[in-house]
Amino acid sequence: MAGLGTKLFIQGDTLSADDVNGYFMSQAVVKFTTANARDLAFGDGIPVSQNGSGKPALSAGMICFVQYESDGITQLNQIQYYNGSSWQAADQFTLNDGQVTTVKIANGAITSDKIAADTVIAADIAAGAVDTSELADGSVTTIKIADSNVTTAKIADSAITSAKIADGAITNDDVNASAAIAHSKLANATAGQVLLGTTTTGVITATTISGDVTITGAGVTAIGSGVIVNADVNASAAIDKTKISGTAITAADTGTVTSTMIADGTIVNADINAAAAIDKTKILGTAITAADTGTVTSTMIADGTIVNADVSAAAAIDLGKLADATIDEKSASYTLVLTDKNKFIKMNVTTTANTVTVPTNASVAWPVGSQIHIIQYGTGKTQVIPVSGTVTIYATPGTYLRAQYSSATLLKCGTNIWMLMGDLSAT
């Protein structure tokens, strides 16, 4: 039923269904969850008992409030009205973004609470509008001041103290050419140090002088003892001999040169005249000449200097003076080395066949006539073989040592020729 407008009901009046539908249902603002729920709430206006929908019929002018979009989740919160054929958004009942103009706002109506944080920008503030009284103490922080906006005129005299200057911020250009900074303003240095540019960076640094020259805090320099060498003295210096410690000797001088005048170890063979005829009593130790007689002791002979030619053919050196033979025991096959000359190689190998290998002269250069003795001490069969190449070993009947405790001698007869002699077998 279409809206009936208004009516004054008084006590005793009968409230009919038509009154409820016409005055209340048709003219109330009804809340719906979604537009679909809104559409399902209306029908043909005929009771169910009369085969109708049992729902009120739509009529122009009806108003409703829809809370959500059709998904039932997204907020809509829209007032709508029925224009006789469809539901329309009642924008005249809502305030959309940008619809409030300056003329709609009363003077003084906007308080601080009405302004969102961080929304006022510089362009919103009239020039000169904000004075000191408008600013809370301590409220102007660094981020509130645009870069490069603090000029010299804004800074009071003597306002910038050391604490306000960032470490390392003052450069050479900041210092006036006539500043005449007092020495007392420089950091103290250790007595005797001087200001020098460092090797790597050139930064002026207090540096202690080291090396041949030293300096005191009073500015007195000194050259270290013994540091001046011949090359430091100019060739034409003509230093007077009275300046030289001790006795200065020149070609024109006469007299005696004493031992104290000569530096130890400075006289070499070339300094001694070929006809000097120095007496042997002047030579430390025992000086031996061909005409001398007496005994030459071991201490007079340098180790390793006597060779075969120095020994007389009739020397008849006692056998007890000869060194004992050296025995070198091996537990596996072995290749001979230079120091094996005159040794006994004791092959103590159990059960396993083993070899003693003779290398080429190019690898080990034994002199011709060298001897090496080989013993098969273990039960393992020992064979003497040449290394692959040019080495030849002559032996009869073969190069095997016959049995345990058999021995044989290798004799070098040529560059790569050897004879093997002893208790041998072919296999």
KOLROBA-42303 format. One record per residue: y, x, z of N, C-alpha, C in turn. Coordinates in steps of 0.2 Angstrom, whole numbers, plus 5000, padded with zeros to 4 digits. Atoms other than C-alpha are relative to their C-alpha. Layout:
KOLROBA-42303
YXZYXZYXZ ...
end
This chain:
KOLROBA-42303
499450045000500050005000500650045000 499449965001501750074995500449995007 499649994994502950125009500449945001 499650064999503849975017500650025003 499449984997505250075024500050005007 500050004993505750045042499949935003 500050064997505449905054500050015008 499950004992505949875073499449955002 500650044997504349815082500349995007 499950024993504649725098499449985004 500650024996503549685112499849934999 500350065001502349545108499949994992 500150005007502449585089499350014998 500749985002500749585080500050054995 500149955004500349745072499449994995 500650015005499349715056499850064996 500349955004498349825045500550024994 499549995005499749805031500650045004 499449964997501049865044499850075001 500249944998500050015049500050044993 500049965007499750065030500650014997 499450005004501450015024500550055004 499449974996502550085039499850075002 500249934997501450235045499650044995 500449955004500050295033500450024994 499749985007501150285017500650045001 499449964999502650365026500050065004 500149944996501950495037499950064996 500149935003501850685033499350025003 500749994998499950705033499850084998 500249935001499150885035499350004997 500749995003497750935024499850085000 500249935000496751095024500150034993 499949985007496751115005500249944996 499950055005497251024990499449954998 500650045001495450964987499949955005 500050044995495450895004500549945000 499550055001497050805000499849954995 500250055005496350724984499549965002 500650044997494750664993500249955005 499850044995495750585006500349934998 499850065003496450444994499649974995 500450045005495650304984500449954997 499750065004495950134977500449955005 499750044995496650054994499649945001 500450064999495249924994499450025005 500549994994494049915010499350004997 500750005002492249955008499749945000 500350074999491849775013500149974993 499850045007492649724996499850054994 500249965006491749854986500550054998 499549955002493249974987499850075003 500149934997493350164992500150005007 499949994993493950125009500550055002 499549944999495350255007500749974998 499350025002497250225006500150024992 499849995007497950214988500750055000 499449965001499250344982500649964998 499450045002501050284980500650055000 499549955001502650374975500450015007 499649994994503650454989499650025006 500449974994502150505000500150075000 499949934999502350675008499450035004 500549974996500950795014500150085001 499949934998500750975021499350034998 500749975001499351085013500150075003 500049944997498951235023499750064996 500349945003497751345012500049994992 500250005007497451384994499349974999 500750045001495851304986499550045003 500649964998494851454992499949995008 500150024993495151395010500250065005 499849944997495751575015500750025000 499449985002497351615007500549955003 499550044998498851545016500549974995 499550035005499951415006500649975004 499450034995500951315020500549974995 499550035004501751205007500149925001 499950074999502551035009500049974993 500150035006502150924994500249925000 499950075000502650744988499749974994 500350045006501850614976500549974996 499550025004502950574962499849934996 500250065003501950424956499450014995 500649995004500750514945499650075002 500349944998500450684953500450035006 499749974994500750794969500550064997 499649945002502250914967500350045006 499849964994502851054978500749985002 499450034998504350994988500450065002 499649944999505451154986500649985004 499450014997506951064993499950005008 500150004993506051065010499850075003 500249934998505651255010500650054998 499549955001506751405010499750064997 500349945003506251534997500450065000 499749944999506651714996500650004995 499349995004508451754990500449944999 499650065001509051574992500649995005 499550004995510151615007500550044998 499449965002511851675001500550015005 499649984995513251755010500449945003 499650054998514251595011499649955005 500450054996512751505020500050035007 500149974993512851635035500750005003 499450004996514151605048500250075003 499849934998515151755054499750015007 500349984994514351845068499349975001 500750034999512651755065499550055000 500649955001511651905061500150055005 500049954995511252005076499550064999 500549945001510252175078499349974999 500750025000508652075081499849974993 500250045006508851985064500050064994 500049955006508952155054499350045001 500649975000507252235050500250085001 499949924999507052425055500050034994 500049955006507552555042500349964994 499850045006508352415030500750024998 499349995001510152465032500150074997 499949935004510652605019500750015000 499349975000512252705017500549954996 499650045004512852585003500249935004 499850064996512852435016500550015005 499549994995514052515027500750024997 499349985003515952515023500350065002 499749944998516852675023500549995006 499750014994517552705040499949955005 500250064996516652555047499750035007 500449974994515652665060500450055003 499749954996516652755073499650035005 500449974995516152865087499749955006 500250054995516152715099499449954998 500550045002514852625088499350045000 500649955000513552775090499850015007 500349994993512452785105500050085001 500049934998512452955114499350034997 500749965003511153075105499749964995 500450045005510752945092500150034993 500049965006511353055077499650065000 500549945000509853165074500150044993 499949965006509653295060499849964994 500250035006508753175048500549944998 499550055002510253055049500650034996 499549975004511353185041499850034994 500249975006511253215023500150074999 500049935001510953395017500750024997 499449975002512553495015500649965001 499550054998513653355023500450035005 499649974994514253465038500450054997 499549955003515753555032500350055005 499749964996516653695040500549965005 499550034996518053575046499649955005 500450044996516653475055499850045007 500249964995516253625066500550035004 499449974996517353665081499950075001 500049934999517853845084499550025006 500549974995516553945094499449955002 500550054999515353795093499350034998 500749985003513953895084499950065005 500349944996513054005097499450034997 500649965003511654125095499449954999 500650055000510353985099500149954994 500050045005511053885085499950034993 500149965006510754025072499250015000 500749995001508954025065499950085000 500149935001508154195067499950034993 500149975006508254305052500449964994 499650045005509554185044500650044997 499449965002511054305043499850064995 500149955006511054415027500650045000 499449955001512154555022500649974998 499450035002513354445013500349965005 499750044995513654345029500550055005 499749954995514354505038500750024996 499349985003516254545034500050074999 499949925002516554715025500350045006 499649964995517754755039499849985007 500250024994516754685053500050055006 500049944995516654855062499649995006 500450024995515154805072499950065005 500049944995515154915088499250035001 500749975000513655035090499649975006 500350034994513354955107499649934999 500450065002512754795098499450024997 500649985003511354895090499550005006 500550004995509654885100499950085001 500149934998509355045110499450034997 500549965003508255185102499850055005 500249944995507255325111500450064998 499649945001508255485113499750044995 500249965006508155595098499849974994 500250045006507755455086500650004995 499550005005508755445070499849934996 500050065004509055285058499850024993 500349985007507955305042499849944997 500350065004507455185028499350025000 500749995000505555165029499850014993 500249985007504555225014499849944996 500350065004503755055009500649954999 499550055001505254935012500750025000 499349984999506755035015500449975006 499750034994507154935031500250065005 499849954995508255045043499649995006 500450004994507155095057500250065004 500049944995507355205073499450044999 500649965001506255345069500050075004 500049944996505655495079499950064995 500149945005505855665069499450035002 500749974999504155745067500050064995 500149955005503655905058500350075003 499849944998504456075059500750005003 499450014997506156015064500149955005 499950054994506555925081500849995001 499350014998508155845087500149975007 500050034993508755805105500549944999 499650055000509755655110500850025000 499349975000511355765111500150034993 499949985007511055805092499950074999 500149935001510455985094499350004997 500650005004509156025081499750075001 500449934999507756165082499550004995 500649995004506456235071499550035004 500649994996504756245078499850084999 500249935001504056415081499450014995 500649995004502956495068500049964994 500150055005503356365055500450034993 499749975006504456475043499550054997 500549965003503356555030500450044995 499749965004503756685017500449964994 499750045006504156555003500649975003 499350034997505556485015500650054999 499549955000506456645014500350024993 499749995006507656674999499850074998 500249945002507156824989500550055001 499549964999508856894991500350005007 499750014993509056855009500250075004 499849934997509157045014500049995007 500050014992508557005032500050075003 500049944996508957155043499450015004 500649994997507457235050500149995008 499950014993508257225067499949925002 500250074998507957035066499349985000 500750015000506157065064499750025007 500349994994505057055080499550064999 500549945001504157225082500450054996 499749945004504357375071499949984992 500050025007504857335053499950074996 500149945003504157465041500250004993 499850005007504957515024499750064997 500249945004504557645011500350065003 499649944999505957755017499950025008 500149994992505357745036499550065000 500549954998504457895044499749995007 500350014993503357905059499349975000 500750025000501757835065499949925000 500250074999501057655062499549995005 500550014995500157595077499649944999 500550065001498757465078500449945002 499750064998499957345087500549984994 499650025005501057345071499649974994 500450035005499657285060499649945002 500350064998499057105061499250014999 500849995001497157095064499849974994 500350025006496157075049500450004993 499650005006497557105036499850064995 500149955004496957275030499349994996 500650015004495757255015499850074996 500349945003494757385004500650034996 499449975004496257404992500550035003 499549974997497357455005499950075002 500249934998496357615009500050044994 500049955005496657764998499350034998 500649975002495157824988499850075003 500149934997495357994996500250005007 499850004993495657935013499650045005 500449964996494158025020500049985007 500050024993494057915035499450025004 500649974997492957995048499649945003 500550064998491357895053500149985007 499950024993491857905071500549945000 499550065000493257775066499749944998 500350065002491957655060499649975006 500350034995491357525072499250004999 500750005001489457545075499850074998 500349935002488357685067500150004992 499949995007488957745050499550054997 500649965002487457815040500250034993 499849975007487757945026499350044998 500649975002486458035016499850075004 500149944996486758195026499849995007 500150014992486458115043499250005001 500750014998484858125052500049965007 500050044994484158025066499649934999 500450065001483457845068500449944998 499750075002483957685059499649955004 500350054996483657545071500149934996 500050075003483357355066500749975000 499450035000485057305071500550034995 499649975005485857425058499849974993 500250035007484957335044500149935000 499950085001485557165038499449974998 500650045002484257035037499949994993 500150015007483457015020500350054995 499849955005484157165012499550054998 500549955002482657275011499549974994 500450025006481757254994499450054999 500649965001480157334988500150074998 499849935002481057484980500250045006 499749974994481757524997499450035004 500649984996479957555004499750064996 500449945003479157735000499349984999 500750015002477557734991499550035005 500549974995476857845005500249975007 499850034993477557725019499449995004 500650014996475757685024500249955006 499850054995476457525034499349975003 500650024996475157475047499949934999 500250075002474257315043500349955006 499850054994474757245061500849984999 499350025001476557245054500149944995 499950055004476157115041499949935003 500150064997476356935044499449964999 500650035001474856825047500149944995 500050055006474356705033500249935003 499850074999475056525033499549954998 500450055002473856375033500349935000 499750065001474456215026499549944999 500650055001473256065029500349944997 499950065004473255915017499449955001 500550054999472355745019499949964994 500150045007472555685001500250054995 499949965005472755744984500750035000 499349964999474255874982500250044994 499749965005475355954970500450065003 499749944997475856134973500750014999 499249995000477656184977500150085001 499849935000478556354977499850045006 500149974994478356384995499250015002 500750004999476456374994499750074998 500249935002476456554987499750045006 500449964995475156664998499849955006 500250054995474756505008499249994999 500750035000472956435012500149935000 500050075001472956255006499349975003 500650034997471656165018500049934998 500150075002471056005009499549975005 500450044995470455905024499949934998 500150075003469955745014499349985001 500750034999468455645020499849964995 500450055005467255575007500350004993 499750015006468555544994500150064996 499949955004468655654979500850014999 499349985000470355744978500250064995 499849945005471355864967500650045003 499449964999472556004969500350024993 499749995007473756004954500550065000 499649945001474656154947500549984995 499550025005476356114939500250054995 499849955005477156194924500550055003 499549944998478256354926500749974999 499350035001479756244920500249965007 499850034994479556144936500050045006 500149964995478956274948499950074998 500049945003479356454943499750055005 500349954996478156564953500050064996 500049945004478256744948499350024998 500749985002476756814939499750055005 500349974995475556884951499949965007 500050044994475756744964499349985001 500650024998474256694974500049945004 500150064995473756524982499349995001 500750014997472156504992499949935001 500250074999471256334992499350005004 500650014996469956285005499849924999 500250074999468856125003499749995007 500250014993468756085022499749945001 500350064999468255905021499449994995 500650015004466755825013500249974993 499750025006467855754999500050054995 500049945005467555854983500750014997 499449985002469055954978500050034993 500049975007469555994960500750034999 499449975002470956114954500249984993 499850025007471856034939500750024998 499349995002473356074928500449944999 499650065002474755954926500049994993 500050025008474855864909500550044997 499549965003475655984898499750074997 500249935003475556174894499650055005 500449954995474656244910499350004998 500749995001472956324907499750045006 500449974995471756364921499350034998 500649975002470356484917499550015007 500550004994468756464929499350004998 500850005002466856494928499749995007 500250055006465856384929500449944999 499650065001467156254932500650005005 499450004996468756204942499949965007 500150044994467856114956499850055006 500349964994467556194974499349975001 500750025000465656194976499849955005 500250044994465456114993500550015006 499550004994466256085010500050075002 499849934998467056245016500050054995 499949955005467056324999500750024999 499349985001468656424994500150034994 499949975006469456484979500850035000 499349975001471056584974500349994993 499650005006472356544961500450064999 499649945002473156694952500449994994 499550015005474656674941500050064995 500149945005474256784925500650004995 499550005005475656724914500449945001 499550054998477056594912499749945002 500450064998475856444912499250025000 500749985000474156544913499850025007 500349994993473156544930499250024999 500749994999471456614935499849975006 500250034994470456514948499350045001 500649964998469156634957499849985007 500350014993467956594971499449964999 500650044999466556474976500149944996 499850065005466656354961499349974997 500550035003465556234952500349964994 499750035006465656144935500149925002 499950074998465555974944500149995007 
end
